[in-house]
Amino acid sequence: MTSFVAVKTLAGFNYVRADQVMAVATAEQTKCNIYLVGGVTVPCAEPAKEIVARIDAAAVATEPEIA
């Protein structure tokens, strides 16, 4: 199942698919940019470290178990 991660933006919230994130770059101490597959950039009003932790957790939660 696809896992979405809520990220705080300057105007509210956006929801990004964890499996579509290519990179997270720090813009300022409390701001960052998320780069998605296809060239979309999502500016965020949260520290990159917090967003990366949530994306990692969502990615691990959606990985299929190998029997």
C-alpha positions as a Markdown table, in Angstrom:
| # | Residue | x | y | z |
|---|---|---|---|---|
| 1 | Met | 0.0 | 0.0 | 0.0 |
| 2 | Thr | 1.2 | 3.5 | -0.8 |
| 3 | Ser | 2.3 | 5.5 | 2.2 |
| 4 | Phe | 1.7 | 9.2 | 2.4 |
| 5 | Val | 3.7 | 11.6 | 4.7 |
| 6 | Ala | 2.2 | 14.9 | 5.8 |
| 7 | Val | 4.6 | 17.8 | 5.6 |
| 8 | Lys | 4.0 | 21.3 | 6.9 |
| 9 | Thr | 4.3 | 24.1 | 4.3 |
| 10 | Leu | 4.2 | 27.8 | 4.6 |
| 11 | Ala | 0.5 | 27.8 | 3.6 |
| 12 | Gly | -0.7 | 24.6 | 5.3 |
| 13 | Phe | 0.0 | 20.9 | 4.7 |
| 14 | Asn | 1.0 | 18.8 | 1.7 |
| 15 | Tyr | 0.9 | 15.0 | 1.5 |
| 16 | Val | 3.8 | 13.3 | -0.4 |
| 17 | Arg | 4.2 | 9.7 | -1.3 |
| 18 | Ala | 7.2 | 8.3 | 0.5 |
| 19 | Asp | 8.2 | 6.1 | -2.5 |
| 20 | Gln | 8.4 | 9.2 | -4.8 |
| 21 | Val | 10.9 | 11.2 | -2.7 |
| 22 | Met | 14.3 | 11.6 | -4.4 |
| 23 | Ala | 15.9 | 14.0 | -2.0 |
| 24 | Val | 15.4 | 16.3 | 0.9 |
| 25 | Ala | 17.6 | 19.5 | 1.0 |
| 26 | Thr | 18.0 | 22.0 | 3.9 |
| 27 | Ala | 17.2 | 25.5 | 2.8 |
| 28 | Glu | 17.4 | 27.1 | 6.3 |
| 29 | Gln | 17.6 | 25.7 | 9.8 |
| 30 | Thr | 13.8 | 25.4 | 10.0 |
| 31 | Lys | 13.0 | 25.0 | 6.3 |
| 32 | Cys | 13.8 | 22.5 | 3.6 |
| 33 | Asn | 12.8 | 21.4 | 0.1 |
| 34 | Ile | 11.6 | 17.9 | -0.9 |
| 35 | Tyr | 12.4 | 16.8 | -4.5 |
| 36 | Leu | 10.1 | 14.2 | -6.0 |
| 37 | Val | 10.3 | 12.0 | -9.0 |
| 38 | Gly | 9.2 | 13.9 | -12.1 |
| 39 | Gly | 10.9 | 17.2 | -11.0 |
| 40 | Val | 8.3 | 18.5 | -8.5 |
| 41 | Thr | 9.8 | 20.5 | -5.6 |
| 42 | Val | 7.8 | 20.9 | -2.3 |
| 43 | Pro | 9.0 | 23.7 | -0.1 |
| 44 | Cys | 8.5 | 22.9 | 3.6 |
| 45 | Ala | 8.4 | 24.8 | 6.9 |
| 46 | Glu | 10.0 | 22.0 | 8.9 |
| 47 | Pro | 13.6 | 20.9 | 9.5 |
| 48 | Ala | 14.9 | 18.3 | 7.0 |
| 49 | Lys | 15.9 | 15.9 | 9.8 |
| 50 | Glu | 12.3 | 15.5 | 10.9 |
| 51 | Ile | 11.0 | 15.0 | 7.4 |
| 52 | Val | 13.6 | 12.4 | 6.6 |
| 53 | Ala | 12.8 | 10.5 | 9.7 |
| 54 | Arg | 9.1 | 10.3 | 8.8 |
| 55 | Ile | 9.8 | 9.4 | 5.2 |
| 56 | Asp | 12.2 | 6.6 | 6.3 |
| 57 | Ala | 9.6 | 5.3 | 8.8 |
| 58 | Ala | 6.9 | 5.3 | 6.1 |
| 59 | Ala | 9.2 | 3.5 | 3.6 |
| 60 | Val | 10.0 | 0.8 | 6.1 |
| 61 | Ala | 6.4 | 0.3 | 6.9 |
| 62 | Thr | 5.5 | -0.3 | 3.3 |
| 63 | Glu | 8.3 | -2.7 | 2.4 |
| 64 | Pro | 7.0 | -6.3 | 1.8 |
| 65 | Glu | 8.3 | -9.0 | 4.0 |
| 66 | Ile | 10.5 | -11.6 | 2.3 |
| 67 | Ala | 9.5 | -15.2 | 3.3 |
